[in-house]
């Protein structure tokens, strides 16, 4: 470790003697310009993310309503499916009922959890 550090220091001293003060000023000016543009770009990215969050929050209510509508359609189709299976005497009526109720419950749970998941 000590060897590497001494090599680094000797390399730095040799480079320092080769560089002029004008070159050092030019390098520091270039570094400051790069740092200031990076900050400006970060500020622009921050405002873009804030705008995207605001736009996304506007879609939460329509998506929630869409999930409720899909749950209603699933329940109606499931009810017809159960009715036909009961009339035909199929043995898997309970399974169809449970799948319909499970699908509706999952969609309603997603509609309720969506705003809480995204902090709305």
Biopython code that builds the backbone (N, CA, C, O; Angstrom):
import numpy as np
from Bio.PDB.StructureBuilder import StructureBuilder

atoms = [
    (1, "UNK", "N", (0.826, -1.194, 0.000)),
    (1, "UNK", "CA", (0.000, 0.000, 0.000)),
    (1, "UNK", "C", (0.867, 1.252, 0.000)),
    (1, "UNK", "O", (0.597, 2.207, -0.729)),
    (2, "UNK", "N", (1.910, 1.238, 0.826)),
    (2, "UNK", "CA", (2.797, 2.389, 0.918)),
    (2, "UNK", "C", (3.522, 2.618, -0.404)),
    (2, "UNK", "O", (3.756, 3.761, -0.796)),
    (3, "UNK", "N", (3.880, 1.527, -1.095)),
    (3, "UNK", "CA", (4.576, 1.648, -2.370)),
    (3, "UNK", "C", (3.692, 2.339, -3.406)),
    (3, "UNK", "O", (4.136, 3.230, -4.130)),
    (4, "UNK", "N", (2.440, 1.911, -3.459)),
    (4, "UNK", "CA", (1.514, 2.503, -4.433)),
    (4, "UNK", "C", (1.302, 3.982, -4.153)),
    (4, "UNK", "O", (1.232, 4.792, -5.077)),
    (5, "UNK", "N", (1.201, 4.332, -2.874)),
    (5, "UNK", "CA", (0.979, 5.729, -2.508)),
    (5, "UNK", "C", (2.182, 6.578, -2.881)),
    (5, "UNK", "O", (2.024, 7.689, -3.386)),
    (6, "UNK", "N", (3.369, 6.072, -2.641)),
    (6, "UNK", "CA", (4.564, 6.839, -2.988)),
    (6, "UNK", "C", (4.707, 6.974, -4.499)),
    (6, "UNK", "O", (5.167, 8.012, -4.974)),
    (7, "UNK", "N", (4.322, 5.944, -5.277)),
    (7, "UNK", "CA", (4.350, 6.045, -6.731)),
    (7, "UNK", "C", (3.372, 7.105, -7.211)),
    (7, "UNK", "O", (3.674, 7.883, -8.116)),
    (8, "UNK", "N", (2.190, 7.126, -6.591)),
    (8, "UNK", "CA", (1.175, 8.115, -6.971)),
    (8, "UNK", "C", (1.662, 9.528, -6.681)),
    (8, "UNK", "O", (1.499, 10.430, -7.502)),
    (9, "UNK", "N", (2.257, 9.711, -5.515)),
    (9, "UNK", "CA", (2.745, 11.042, -5.150)),
    (9, "UNK", "C", (3.862, 11.497, -6.080)),
    (9, "UNK", "O", (3.892, 12.658, -6.488)),
    (10, "UNK", "N", (4.771, 10.604, -6.415)),
    (10, "UNK", "CA", (5.864, 10.989, -7.311)),
    (10, "UNK", "C", (5.319, 11.313, -8.709)),
    (10, "UNK", "O", (5.802, 12.237, -9.363)),
    (11, "UNK", "N", (4.319, 10.557, -9.162)),
    (11, "UNK", "CA", (3.708, 10.838, -10.455)),
    (11, "UNK", "C", (3.015, 12.191, -10.438)),
    (11, "UNK", "O", (3.101, 12.949, -11.404)),
    (12, "UNK", "N", (2.332, 12.493, -9.350)),
    (12, "UNK", "CA", (1.640, 13.776, -9.228)),
    (12, "UNK", "C", (2.632, 14.934, -9.215)),
    (12, "UNK", "O", (2.380, 15.970, -9.829)),
    (13, "UNK", "N", (3.752, 14.768, -8.525)),
    (13, "UNK", "CA", (4.760, 15.835, -8.483)),
    (13, "UNK", "C", (5.374, 16.054, -9.854)),
    (13, "UNK", "O", (5.624, 17.193, -10.249)),
    (14, "UNK", "N", (5.620, 14.974, -10.581)),
    (14, "UNK", "CA", (6.215, 15.138, -11.911)),
    (14, "UNK", "C", (5.226, 15.811, -12.864)),
    (14, "UNK", "O", (5.636, 16.618, -13.698)),
    (15, "UNK", "N", (3.940, 15.497, -12.757)),
    (15, "UNK", "CA", (2.942, 16.135, -13.617)),
    (15, "UNK", "C", (2.756, 17.597, -13.253)),
    (15, "UNK", "O", (2.510, 18.433, -14.122)),
    (16, "UNK", "N", (2.874, 17.906, -11.965)),
    (16, "UNK", "CA", (2.675, 19.280, -11.525)),
    (16, "UNK", "C", (3.781, 20.186, -12.056)),
    (16, "UNK", "O", (3.532, 21.338, -12.411)),
    (17, "UNK", "N", (4.987, 19.668, -12.108)),
    (17, "UNK", "CA", (6.066, 20.500, -12.617)),
    (17, "UNK", "C", (5.941, 20.698, -14.116)),
    (17, "UNK", "O", (6.387, 21.723, -14.632)),
    (18, "UNK", "N", (5.352, 19.757, -14.829)),
    (18, "UNK", "CA", (5.210, 19.877, -16.273)),
    (18, "UNK", "C", (4.083, 20.827, -16.671)),
    (18, "UNK", "O", (4.156, 21.465, -17.721)),
    (19, "UNK", "N", (3.030, 20.928, -15.833)),
    (19, "UNK", "CA", (1.889, 21.786, -16.162)),
    (19, "UNK", "C", (2.187, 23.228, -15.789)),
    (19, "UNK", "O", (2.805, 23.502, -14.760)),
    (20, "UNK", "N", (1.750, 24.130, -16.622)),
    (20, "UNK", "CA", (1.910, 25.541, -16.289)),
    (20, "UNK", "C", (0.678, 26.010, -15.517)),
    (20, "UNK", "O", (-0.338, 25.317, -15.462)),
    (21, "UNK", "N", (0.787, 27.174, -14.935)),
    (21, "UNK", "CA", (-0.350, 27.712, -14.190)),
    (21, "UNK", "C", (-1.518, 28.046, -15.121)),
    (21, "UNK", "O", (-2.679, 27.957, -14.722)),
    (22, "UNK", "N", (-1.212, 28.424, -16.337)),
    (22, "UNK", "CA", (-2.274, 28.727, -17.292)),
    (22, "UNK", "C", (-3.041, 27.442, -17.637)),
    (22, "UNK", "O", (-4.264, 27.469, -17.772)),
    (23, "UNK", "N", (-2.343, 26.348, -17.775)),
    (23, "UNK", "CA", (-2.998, 25.067, -18.049)),
    (23, "UNK", "C", (-3.871, 24.636, -16.884)),
    (23, "UNK", "O", (-4.955, 24.088, -17.083)),
    (24, "UNK", "N", (-3.391, 24.887, -15.640)),
    (24, "UNK", "CA", (-4.191, 24.554, -14.464)),
    (24, "UNK", "C", (-5.453, 25.403, -14.400)),
    (24, "UNK", "O", (-6.523, 24.899, -14.056)),
    (25, "UNK", "N", (-5.339, 26.684, -14.729)),
    (25, "UNK", "CA", (-6.520, 27.542, -14.726)),
    (25, "UNK", "C", (-7.523, 27.100, -15.786)),
    (25, "UNK", "O", (-8.731, 27.113, -15.549)),
    (26, "UNK", "N", (-7.029, 26.718, -16.932)),
    (26, "UNK", "CA", (-7.908, 26.253, -18.000)),
    (26, "UNK", "C", (-8.610, 24.950, -17.602)),
    (26, "UNK", "O", (-9.795, 24.770, -17.882)),
    (27, "UNK", "N", (-7.887, 24.058, -16.960)),
    (27, "UNK", "CA", (-8.479, 22.799, -16.516)),
    (27, "UNK", "C", (-9.529, 23.038, -15.439)),
    (27, "UNK", "O", (-10.586, 22.406, -15.450)),
    (28, "UNK", "N", (-9.241, 23.954, -14.500)),
    (28, "UNK", "CA", (-10.220, 24.230, -13.446)),
    (28, "UNK", "C", (-11.463, 24.921, -14.019)),
    (28, "UNK", "O", (-12.577, 24.669, -13.559)),
    (29, "UNK", "N", (-11.280, 25.786, -15.018)),
    (29, "UNK", "CA", (-12.423, 26.440, -15.655)),
    (29, "UNK", "C", (-13.288, 25.402, -16.375)),
    (29, "UNK", "O", (-14.515, 25.466, -16.301)),
    (30, "UNK", "N", (-12.668, 24.457, -17.062)),
    (30, "UNK", "CA", (-13.423, 23.412, -17.748)),
    (30, "UNK", "C", (-14.180, 22.550, -16.741)),
    (30, "UNK", "O", (-15.322, 22.163, -16.988)),
    (31, "UNK", "N", (-13.559, 22.255, -15.626)),
    (31, "UNK", "CA", (-14.214, 21.462, -14.584)),
    (31, "UNK", "C", (-15.421, 22.202, -14.016)),
    (31, "UNK", "O", (-16.472, 21.599, -13.799)),
    (32, "UNK", "N", (-15.278, 23.503, -13.773)),
    (32, "UNK", "CA", (-16.405, 24.277, -13.235)),
    (32, "UNK", "C", (-17.554, 24.342, -14.236)),
    (32, "UNK", "O", (-18.718, 24.262, -13.843)),
    (33, "UNK", "N", (-17.246, 24.484, -15.518)),
    (33, "UNK", "CA", (-18.303, 24.522, -16.529)),
    (33, "UNK", "C", (-19.041, 23.187, -16.606)),
    (33, "UNK", "O", (-20.264, 23.153, -16.734)),
    (34, "UNK", "N", (-18.292, 22.092, -16.526)),
    (34, "UNK", "CA", (-18.952, 20.780, -16.568)),
    (34, "UNK", "C", (-19.834, 20.574, -15.351)),
    (34, "UNK", "O", (-20.923, 20.010, -15.462)),
    (35, "UNK", "N", (-19.378, 21.022, -14.196)),
    (35, "UNK", "CA", (-20.171, 20.846, -12.976)),
    (35, "UNK", "C", (-21.434, 21.697, -13.028)),
    (35, "UNK", "O", (-22.491, 21.243, -12.590)),
    (36, "UNK", "N", (-21.354, 22.916, -13.550)),
    (36, "UNK", "CA", (-22.533, 23.787, -13.578)),
    (36, "UNK", "C", (-23.572, 23.271, -14.578)),
    (36, "UNK", "O", (-24.770, 23.364, -14.306)),
    (37, "UNK", "N", (-23.151, 22.735, -15.718)),
    (37, "UNK", "CA", (-24.126, 22.194, -16.657)),
    (37, "UNK", "C", (-24.754, 20.930, -16.115)),
    (37, "UNK", "O", (-25.928, 20.668, -16.375)),
    (38, "UNK", "N", (-24.012, 20.151, -15.378)),
    (38, "UNK", "CA", (-24.595, 18.956, -14.761)),
    (38, "UNK", "C", (-25.685, 19.334, -13.778)),
    (38, "UNK", "O", (-26.718, 18.668, -13.709)),
    (39, "UNK", "N", (-25.465, 20.403, -13.012)),
    (39, "UNK", "CA", (-26.487, 20.856, -12.070)),
    (39, "UNK", "C", (-27.723, 21.354, -12.807)),
    (39, "UNK", "O", (-28.847, 21.085, -12.385)),
    (40, "UNK", "N", (-27.523, 22.072, -13.898)),
    (40, "UNK", "CA", (-28.663, 22.574, -14.671)),
    (40, "UNK", "C", (-29.453, 21.421, -15.277)),
    (40, "UNK", "O", (-30.684, 21.451, -15.295)),
    (41, "UNK", "N", (-28.752, 20.404, -15.772)),
    (41, "UNK", "CA", (-29.449, 19.255, -16.335)),
    (41, "UNK", "C", (-30.201, 18.488, -15.265)),
    (41, "UNK", "O", (-31.292, 17.976, -15.515)),
    (42, "UNK", "N", (-29.624, 18.403, -14.068)),
    (42, "UNK", "CA", (-30.307, 17.713, -12.979)),
    (42, "UNK", "C", (-31.571, 18.467, -12.590)),
    (42, "UNK", "O", (-32.585, 17.848, -12.265)),
    (43, "UNK", "N", (-31.523, 19.785, -12.620)),
    (43, "UNK", "CA", (-32.707, 20.575, -12.290)),
    (43, "UNK", "C", (-33.795, 20.373, -13.339)),
    (43, "UNK", "O", (-34.975, 20.298, -12.995)),
    (44, "UNK", "N", (-33.421, 20.284, -14.599)),
    (44, "UNK", "CA", (-34.407, 20.046, -15.659)),
    (44, "UNK", "C", (-35.023, 18.659, -15.518)),
    (44, "UNK", "O", (-36.221, 18.494, -15.747)),
    (45, "UNK", "N", (-34.232, 17.667, -15.146)),
    (45, "UNK", "CA", (-34.752, 16.321, -14.932)),
    (45, "UNK", "C", (-35.705, 16.261, -13.765)),
    (45, "UNK", "O", (-36.696, 15.532, -13.801)),
    (46, "UNK", "N", (-35.410, 17.025, -12.725)),
    (46, "UNK", "CA", (-36.283, 17.061, -11.553)),
    (46, "UNK", "C", (-37.650, 17.645, -11.900)),
    (46, "UNK", "O", (-38.679, 17.133, -11.459)),
    (47, "UNK", "N", (-37.657, 18.711, -12.687)),
    (47, "UNK", "CA", (-38.948, 19.302, -13.055)),
    (47, "UNK", "C", (-39.722, 18.372, -13.989)),
    (47, "UNK", "O", (-40.952, 18.342, -13.949)),
    (48, "UNK", "N", (-39.018, 17.618, -14.824)),
    (48, "UNK", "CA", (-39.697, 16.667, -15.713)),
    (48, "UNK", "C", (-40.336, 15.539, -14.907)),
    (48, "UNK", "O", (-41.450, 15.109, -15.208)),
    (49, "UNK", "N", (-39.639, 15.067, -13.896)),
    (49, "UNK", "CA", (-40.194, 13.999, -13.055)),
    (49, "UNK", "C", (-41.401, 14.515, -12.280)),
    (49, "UNK", "O", (-42.396, 13.804, -12.144)),
    (50, "UNK", "N", (-41.324, 15.741, -11.772)),
    (50, "UNK", "CA", (-42.460, 16.321, -11.062)),
    (50, "UNK", "C", (-43.671, 16.455, -11.985)),
    (50, "UNK", "O", (-44.799, 16.186, -11.573)),
    (51, "UNK", "N", (-43.441, 16.869, -13.227)),
    (51, "UNK", "CA", (-44.539, 16.972, -14.190)),
    (51, "UNK", "C", (-45.143, 15.615, -14.513)),
    (51, "UNK", "O", (-46.358, 15.491, -14.662)),
    (52, "UNK", "N", (-44.291, 14.593, -14.620)),
    (52, "UNK", "CA", (-44.787, 13.238, -14.915)),
    (52, "UNK", "C", (-45.612, 12.694, -13.758)),
    (52, "UNK", "O", (-46.616, 12.015, -13.973)),
    (53, "UNK", "N", (-45.194, 12.990, -12.534)),
    (53, "UNK", "CA", (-45.959, 12.530, -11.370)),
    (53, "UNK", "C", (-47.330, 13.187, -11.344)),
    (53, "UNK", "O", (-48.330, 12.532, -11.051)),
    (54, "UNK", "N", (-47.380, 14.474, -11.649)),
    (54, "UNK", "CA", (-48.669, 15.169, -11.693)),
    (54, "UNK", "C", (-49.587, 14.611, -12.764)),
    (54, "UNK", "O", (-50.790, 14.474, -12.543)),
    (55, "UNK", "N", (-49.029, 14.290, -13.920)),
    (55, "UNK", "CA", (-49.825, 13.701, -14.994)),
    (55, "UNK", "C", (-50.303, 12.313, -14.617)),
    (55, "UNK", "O", (-51.446, 11.946, -14.888)),
    (56, "UNK", "N", (-49.423, 11.541, -13.989)),
    (56, "UNK", "CA", (-49.780, 10.179, -13.595)),
    (56, "UNK", "C", (-50.893, 10.178, -12.559)),
    (56, "UNK", "O", (-51.784, 9.330, -12.607)),
    (57, "UNK", "N", (-50.852, 11.121, -11.624)),
    (57, "UNK", "CA", (-51.896, 11.178, -10.601)),
    (57, "UNK", "C", (-53.261, 11.518, -11.201)),
    (57, "UNK", "O", (-54.293, 11.198, -10.612)),
    (58, "UNK", "N", (-53.270, 12.159, -12.356)),
    (58, "UNK", "CA", (-54.528, 12.453, -13.030)),
    (58, "UNK", "C", (-55.186, 11.205, -13.617)),
    (58, "UNK", "O", (-56.389, 11.202, -13.878)),
    (59, "UNK", "N", (-54.405, 10.153, -13.823)),
    (59, "UNK", "CA", (-54.936, 8.924, -14.402)),
    (59, "UNK", "C", (-55.414, 7.919, -13.359)),
    (59, "UNK", "O", (-55.994, 6.898, -13.727)),
    (60, "UNK", "N", (-55.195, 8.169, -12.096)),
    (60, "UNK", "CA", (-55.522, 7.170, -11.074)),
    (60, "UNK", "C", (-57.028, 6.957, -10.976)),
    (60, "UNK", "O", (-57.476, 5.812, -10.920)),
    (61, "UNK", "N", (-57.811, 8.014, -10.954)),
    (61, "UNK", "CA", (-59.269, 7.861, -10.845)),
    (61, "UNK", "C", (-59.885, 7.152, -12.051)),
    (61, "UNK", "O", (-60.706, 6.256, -11.857)),
    (62, "UNK", "N", (-59.526, 7.513, -13.295)),
    (62, "UNK", "CA", (-60.095, 6.751, -14.429)),
    (62, "UNK", "C", (-59.678, 5.277, -14.431)),
    (62, "UNK", "O", (-60.478, 4.414, -14.792)),
    (63, "UNK", "N", (-58.453, 4.981, -14.037)),
    (63, "UNK", "CA", (-58.013, 3.587, -13.997)),
    (63, "UNK", "C", (-58.766, 2.827, -12.914)),
    (63, "UNK", "O", (-59.126, 1.664, -13.100)),
    (64, "UNK", "N", (-59.005, 3.484, -11.784)),
    (64, "UNK", "CA", (-59.777, 2.845, -10.712)),
    (64, "UNK", "C", (-61.194, 2.532, -11.188)),
    (64, "UNK", "O", (-61.708, 1.439, -10.948)),
    (65, "UNK", "N", (-61.816, 3.485, -11.856)),
    (65, "UNK", "CA", (-63.166, 3.247, -12.384)),
    (65, "UNK", "C", (-63.171, 2.153, -13.441)),
    (65, "UNK", "O", (-64.108, 1.358, -13.515)),
    (66, "UNK", "N", (-62.121, 2.111, -14.259)),
    (66, "UNK", "CA", (-62.020, 1.064, -15.268)),
    (66, "UNK", "C", (-61.904, -0.319, -14.620)),
    (66, "UNK", "O", (-62.495, -1.282, -15.109)),
    (67, "UNK", "N", (-61.155, -0.420, -13.537)),
    (67, "UNK", "CA", (-61.048, -1.697, -12.826)),
    (67, "UNK", "C", (-62.395, -2.120, -12.241)),
    (67, "UNK", "O", (-62.730, -3.304, -12.260)),
    (68, "UNK", "N", (-63.166, -1.169, -11.725)),
    (68, "UNK", "CA", (-64.504, -1.496, -11.223)),
    (68, "UNK", "C", (-65.412, -1.995, -12.349)),
    (68, "UNK", "O", (-66.181, -2.938, -12.161)),
    (69, "UNK", "N", (-65.319, -1.361, -13.509)),
    (69, "UNK", "CA", (-66.148, -1.778, -14.641)),
    (69, "UNK", "C", (-65.746, -3.177, -15.105)),
    (69, "UNK", "O", (-66.606, -4.004, -15.407)),
    (70, "UNK", "N", (-64.445, -3.440, -15.162)),
    (70, "UNK", "CA", (-63.988, -4.776, -15.565)),
    (70, "UNK", "C", (-64.456, -5.822, -14.556)),
    (70, "UNK", "O", (-64.835, -6.926, -14.947)),
    (71, "UNK", "N", (-64.435, -5.488, -13.257)),
    (71, "UNK", "CA", (-64.925, -6.420, -12.239)),
    (71, "UNK", "C", (-66.416, -6.692, -12.432)),
    (71, "UNK", "O", (-66.870, -7.823, -12.259)),
    (72, "UNK", "N", (-67.175, -5.656, -12.790)),
    (72, "UNK", "CA", (-68.610, -5.857, -13.022)),
    (72, "UNK", "C", (-68.849, -6.750, -14.229)),
    (72, "UNK", "O", (-69.728, -7.611, -14.194)),
    (73, "UNK", "N", (-68.084, -6.561, -15.292)),
    (73, "UNK", "CA", (-68.239, -7.401, -16.483)),
    (73, "UNK", "C", (-67.863, -8.841, -16.169)),
    (73, "UNK", "O", (-68.541, -9.768, -16.613)),
    (74, "UNK", "N", (-66.790, -9.040, -15.409)),
    (74, "UNK", "CA", (-66.379, -10.398, -15.024)),
    (74, "UNK", "C", (-67.463, -11.068, -14.189)),
    (74, "UNK", "O", (-67.733, -12.258, -14.354)),
    (75, "UNK", "N", (-68.081, -10.308, -13.297)),
    (75, "UNK", "CA", (-69.132, -10.905, -12.460)),
    (75, "UNK", "C", (-70.370, -11.272, -13.288)),
    (75, "UNK", "O", (-70.980, -12.312, -13.040)),
    (76, "UNK", "N", (-70.747, -10.448, -14.254)),
    (76, "UNK", "CA", (-71.908, -10.761, -15.100)),
    (76, "UNK", "C", (-71.627, -11.988, -15.961)),
    (76, "UNK", "O", (-72.465, -12.885, -16.057)),
    (77, "UNK", "N", (-70.463, -12.030, -16.581)),
    (77, "UNK", "CA", (-70.115, -13.188, -17.409)),
    (77, "UNK", "C", (-70.005, -14.441, -16.540)),
    (77, "UNK", "O", (-70.439, -15.521, -16.941)),
    (78, "UNK", "N", (-69.428, -14.293, -15.357)),
    (78, "UNK", "CA", (-69.339, -15.428, -14.440)),
    (78, "UNK", "C", (-70.704, -15.924, -13.993)),
    (78, "UNK", "O", (-70.913, -17.128, -13.847)),
    (79, "UNK", "N", (-71.634, -15.001, -13.777)),
    (79, "UNK", "CA", (-72.982, -15.399, -13.370)),
    (79, "UNK", "C", (-73.664, -16.192, -14.487)),
    (79, "UNK", "O", (-74.314, -17.201, -14.213)),
    (80, "UNK", "N", (-73.527, -15.751, -15.740)),
    (80, "UNK", "CA", (-74.089, -16.518, -16.852)),
    (80, "UNK", "C", (-73.418, -17.888, -16.985)),
    (80, "UNK", "O", (-74.074, -18.887, -17.280)),
    (81, "UNK", "N", (-72.124, -17.916, -16.765)),
    (81, "UNK", "CA", (-71.387, -19.168, -16.845)),
    (81, "UNK", "C", (-71.871, -20.150, -15.779)),
    (81, "UNK", "O", (-72.066, -21.332, -16.064)),
    (82, "UNK", "N", (-72.064, -19.664, -14.556)),
    (82, "UNK", "CA", (-72.567, -20.512, -13.470)),
    (82, "UNK", "C", (-73.985, -20.981, -13.789)),
    (82, "UNK", "O", (-74.316, -22.145, -13.565)),
    (83, "UNK", "N", (-74.826, -20.084, -14.309)),
    (83, "UNK", "CA", (-76.203, -20.449, -14.663)),
    (83, "UNK", "C", (-76.226, -21.584, -15.691)),
    (83, "UNK", "O", (-76.967, -22.553, -15.525)),
    (84, "UNK", "N", (-75.423, -21.472, -16.748)),
    (84, "UNK", "CA", (-75.384, -22.517, -17.773)),
    (84, "UNK", "C", (-74.851, -23.829, -17.221)),
    (84, "UNK", "O", (-75.343, -24.900, -17.577)),
    (85, "UNK", "N", (-73.848, -23.752, -16.354)),
    (85, "UNK", "CA", (-73.296, -24.985, -15.782)),
    (85, "UNK", "C", (-74.303, -25.659, -14.854)),
    (85, "UNK", "O", (-74.381, -26.887, -14.806)),
    (86, "UNK", "N", (-75.071, -24.859, -14.118)),
    (86, "UNK", "CA", (-76.080, -25.440, -13.228)),
    (86, "UNK", "C", (-77.207, -26.083, -14.040)),
    (86, "UNK", "O", (-77.715, -27.141, -13.668)),
    (87, "UNK", "N", (-77.596, -25.448, -15.144)),
    (87, "UNK", "CA", (-78.656, -26.019, -15.981)),
    (87, "UNK", "C", (-78.216, -27.304, -16.678)),
    (87, "UNK", "O", (-79.023, -28.211, -16.885)),
    (88, "UNK", "N", (-76.936, -27.379, -17.038)),
    (88, "UNK", "CA", (-76.439, -28.566, -17.723)),
    (88, "UNK", "C", (-76.043, -29.684, -16.763)),
    (88, "UNK", "O", (-75.771, -30.803, -17.199)),
    (89, "UNK", "N", (-76.009, -29.403, -15.488)),
    (89, "UNK", "CA", (-75.676, -30.422, -14.507)),
    (89, "UNK", "C", (-74.191, -30.720, -14.396)),
    (89, "UNK", "O", (-73.818, -31.831, -14.020)),
    (90, "UNK", "N", (-73.336, -29.757, -14.714)),
    (90, "UNK", "CA", (-71.891, -29.963, -14.595)),
    (90, "UNK", "C", (-71.492, -30.091, -13.126)),
    (90, "UNK", "O", (-72.176, -29.589, -12.234)),
    (91, "UNK", "N", (-70.362, -30.777, -12.895)),
    (91, "UNK", "CA", (-69.909, -31.024, -11.526)),
    (91, "UNK", "C", (-69.013, -29.906, -10.974)),
    (91, "UNK", "O", (-68.802, -29.839, -9.763)),
    (92, "UNK", "N", (-68.496, -29.050, -11.814)),
    (92, "UNK", "CA", (-67.540, -28.031, -11.348)),
    (92, "UNK", "C", (-68.180, -26.650, -11.173)),
    (92, "UNK", "O", (-67.564, -25.636, -11.499)),
    (93, "UNK", "N", (-69.397, -26.612, -10.665)),
    (93, "UNK", "CA", (-70.091, -25.338, -10.446)),
    (93, "UNK", "C", (-69.417, -24.559, -9.319)),
    (93, "UNK", "O", (-69.244, -23.344, -9.416)),
    (94, "UNK", "N", (-69.037, -25.259, -8.253)),
    (94, "UNK", "CA", (-68.380, -24.575, -7.126)),
    (94, "UNK", "C", (-67.069, -23.933, -7.566)),
    (94, "UNK", "O", (-66.743, -22.817, -7.162)),
    (95, "UNK", "N", (-66.330, -24.647, -8.393)),
    (95, "UNK", "CA", (-65.057, -24.114, -8.884)),
    (95, "UNK", "C", (-65.293, -22.857, -9.722)),
    (95, "UNK", "O", (-64.538, -21.892, -9.609)),
    (96, "UNK", "N", (-66.312, -22.857, -10.546)),
    (96, "UNK", "CA", (-66.627, -21.697, -11.376)),
    (96, "UNK", "C", (-67.067, -20.519, -10.515)),
    (96, "UNK", "O", (-66.689, -19.377, -10.775)),
    (97, "UNK", "N", (-67.864, -20.802, -9.491)),
    (97, "UNK", "CA", (-68.307, -19.732, -8.578)),
    (97, "UNK", "C", (-67.104, -19.119, -7.870)),
    (97, "UNK", "O", (-66.981, -17.898, -7.779)),
    (98, "UNK", "N", (-66.220, -19.976, -7.372)),
    (98, "UNK", "CA", (-65.044, -19.480, -6.634)),
    (98, "UNK", "C", (-64.101, -18.698, -7.560)),
    (98, "UNK", "O", (-63.513, -17.698, -7.147)),
    (99, "UNK", "N", (-63.961, -19.149, -8.796)),
    (99, "UNK", "CA", (-63.105, -18.410, -9.728)),
    (99, "UNK", "C", (-63.699, -17.048, -10.071)),
    (99, "UNK", "O", (-62.965, -16.066, -10.190)),
    (100, "UNK", "N", (-65.000, -16.978, -10.228)),
    (100, "UNK", "CA", (-65.652, -15.704, -10.528)),
    (100, "UNK", "C", (-65.517, -14.742, -9.353)),
    (100, "UNK", "O", (-65.168, -13.576, -9.532)),
    (101, "UNK", "N", (-65.799, -15.245, -8.143)),
    (101, "UNK", "CA", (-65.695, -14.391, -6.951)),
    (101, "UNK", "C", (-64.245, -13.964, -6.733)),
    (101, "UNK", "O", (-63.984, -12.815, -6.376)),
    (102, "UNK", "N", (-63.295, -14.889, -6.948)),
    (102, "UNK", "CA", (-61.881, -14.554, -6.783)),
    (102, "UNK", "C", (-61.413, -13.493, -7.768)),
    (102, "UNK", "O", (-60.664, -12.586, -7.405)),
    (103, "UNK", "N", (-61.859, -13.610, -9.021)),
    (103, "UNK", "CA", (-61.489, -12.610, -10.016)),
    (103, "UNK", "C", (-62.044, -11.235, -9.703)),
    (103, "UNK", "O", (-61.354, -10.225, -9.841)),
    (104, "UNK", "N", (-63.300, -11.206, -9.279)),
    (104, "UNK", "CA", (-63.915, -9.917, -8.913)),
    (104, "UNK", "C", (-63.248, -9.316, -7.684)),
    (104, "UNK", "O", (-62.987, -8.114, -7.636)),
    (105, "UNK", "N", (-62.973, -10.155, -6.690)),
    (105, "UNK", "CA", (-62.319, -9.659, -5.479)),
    (105, "UNK", "C", (-60.922, -9.127, -5.786)),
    (105, "UNK", "O", (-60.513, -8.109, -5.228)),
    (106, "UNK", "N", (-60.186, -9.807, -6.668)),
    (106, "UNK", "CA", (-58.847, -9.337, -7.029)),
    (106, "UNK", "C", (-58.909, -7.991, -7.747)),
    (106, "UNK", "O", (-58.103, -7.103, -7.468)),
    (107, "UNK", "N", (-59.846, -7.836, -8.659)),
    (107, "UNK", "CA", (-59.962, -6.561, -9.377)),
    (107, "UNK", "C", (-60.368, -5.421, -8.447)),
    (107, "UNK", "O", (-59.847, -4.311, -8.560)),
    (108, "UNK", "N", (-61.290, -5.688, -7.537)),
    (108, "UNK", "CA", (-61.697, -4.647, -6.580)),
    (108, "UNK", "C", (-60.537, -4.315, -5.639)),
    (108, "UNK", "O", (-60.321, -3.148, -5.311)),
    (109, "UNK", "N", (-59.796, -5.328, -5.206)),
    (109, "UNK", "CA", (-58.640, -5.076, -4.333)),
    (109, "UNK", "C", (-57.580, -4.247, -5.051)),
    (109, "UNK", "O", (-56.959, -3.369, -4.451)),
    (110, "UNK", "N", (-57.376, -4.526, -6.335)),
    (110, "UNK", "CA", (-56.421, -3.714, -7.100)),
    (110, "UNK", "C", (-56.907, -2.276, -7.231)),
    (110, "UNK", "O", (-56.112, -1.340, -7.150)),
    (111, "UNK", "N", (-58.205, -2.100, -7.432)),
    (111, "UNK", "CA", (-58.746, -0.747, -7.558)),
    (111, "UNK", "C", (-58.610, 0.028, -6.254)),
    (111, "UNK", "O", (-58.393, 1.239, -6.266)),
    (112, "UNK", "N", (-58.737, -0.666, -5.140)),
    (112, "UNK", "CA", (-58.603, 0.010, -3.837)),
    (112, "UNK", "C", (-57.134, 0.278, -3.519)),
    (112, "UNK", "O", (-56.801, 1.327, -2.967)),
    (113, "UNK", "N", (-56.250, -0.668, -3.866)),
    (113, "UNK", "CA", (-54.840, -0.541, -3.505)),
    (113, "UNK", "C", (-54.058, 0.355, -4.453)),
    (113, "UNK", "O", (-52.974, 0.821, -4.099)),
    (114, "UNK", "N", (-54.578, 0.608, -5.647)),
    (114, "UNK", "CA", (-53.840, 1.412, -6.634)),
    (114, "UNK", "C", (-53.472, 2.790, -6.097)),
    (114, "UNK", "O", (-52.302, 3.161, -6.186)),
    (115, "UNK", "N", (-54.391, 3.566, -5.550)),
    (115, "UNK", "CA", (-54.007, 4.894, -5.054)),
    (115, "UNK", "C", (-53.050, 4.818, -3.864)),
    (115, "UNK", "O", (-52.155, 5.653, -3.736)),
    (116, "UNK", "N", (-53.229, 3.847, -3.013)),
    (116, "UNK", "CA", (-52.350, 3.725, -1.854)),
    (116, "UNK", "C", (-50.940, 3.293, -2.261)),
    (116, "UNK", "O", (-49.956, 3.687, -1.635)),
    (117, "UNK", "N", (-50.855, 2.483, -3.312)),
    (117, "UNK", "CA", (-49.558, 2.023, -3.794)),
    (117, "UNK", "C", (-48.741, 3.171, -4.361)),
    (117, "UNK", "O", (-47.525, 3.218, -4.171)),
    (118, "UNK", "N", (-49.389, 4.094, -5.052)),
    (118, "UNK", "CA", (-48.675, 5.219, -5.655)),
    (118, "UNK", "C", (-48.736, 6.481, -4.796)),
    (118, "UNK", "O", (-48.349, 7.553, -5.262)),
    (119, "UNK", "N", (-49.203, 6.384, -3.578)),
    (119, "UNK", "CA", (-49.177, 7.517, -2.652)),
    (119, "UNK", "C", (-50.164, 8.614, -3.007)),
    (119, "UNK", "O", (-49.852, 9.795, -2.853)),
    (120, "UNK", "N", (-51.326, 8.257, -3.469)),
    (120, "UNK", "CA", (-52.309, 9.256, -3.880)),
    (120, "UNK", "C", (-53.293, 9.492, -2.775)),
    (120, "UNK", "O", (-54.207, 10.304, -2.925)),
]
sb = StructureBuilder()
sb.init_structure("model")
sb.init_model(0)
sb.init_chain("A")
sb.init_seg("    ")
for serial, (resi, resn, name, xyz) in enumerate(atoms, 1):
    if name == "N":
        sb.init_residue(resn, " ", resi, " ")
    sb.init_atom(name, np.array(xyz, "f"), 0.0, 1.0, " ", f" {name:<3s}", serial, name[0])
structure = sb.get_structure()
